[in-house]
C-alpha cells in the first residue's frame, strides 16, 4: 500500500510540475535568455570600450610623435580632434598636451590654455591644481612673485598632491625677483618633505647652493 501511495503522490507532483511549466515555462526561458543576452551584451560592450580606448591611445601617441618631430600644426590638429571625439581620459590628456604645445609656440597663449583648464570644474580639483602648476612654471619669467604666490601658495600646503612642484615654482619666482629669503624658504620646504621626488630634491639642493652664493658676504 505504501508503494501505491508513493506512486500516486509522485504522479500528482509530476502533473503539478507539468501544469506549472506549461503556465510559466516561457517566462522562465525568457528570463534565462535575458540573462544570457545581458551578459553577452555587457561583454561585447566592454570589448567595444577596450577597442575604442586602444584606438584613441594610438591616435594620441601619433599626435605626440608629430609634436616631437616638429610638426606642431599637425600635432595641434590631431590633439584638437581627440579633444572632441576621443575617450574621456584621452580627451583630458589631449587638452593638457595641447596647452603644452601651445606654450611652446607662444607662452602667453599657453598660460591662457592652462588657466582655462584650471577653471574647468569638470576636471576635478587634482587636475585643476595641476593646470595651475603648469601655468605657474610658464609665468615665472613674467609675473611678479606676489601675483604668482597668490595663485600658487594654497597648493603648497601639506597634503596637497602637487605641493612639491608648487614650492619649486614659488622658490624659482622668488629667486628671479632676488627675494632670497623667500626663495630659500620654499626650497628648504622642498628638501625637508620626506615624500619629495629625488629629481626635484636635487634641483632644490642645487638652487639652495646657488642662493647661498648670492648672499652678501658678512662684514
Secondary structure, 3 states (H helix, E strand, C coil): CHHHHHHHHHHHHHHHHHHHHHHHHHHHHHHHHHHHHHHHHHHHHHHHHHHHHHHHHHHHHHHHHHHHCCCHHHHHHHHHHHHHHCCHHHHHHHHHHHHHHHHHHCHHHHHHHHHHHHCCHHHCHHHHHHHHHHHHHHHCCCCCHHHHHHHHHHHHCCCCCCHHHHHHHHHHHHHHCCCHHHHHHHHHHHHCCCCCCHHHHHHHHHHHHHHHHHCCCCC
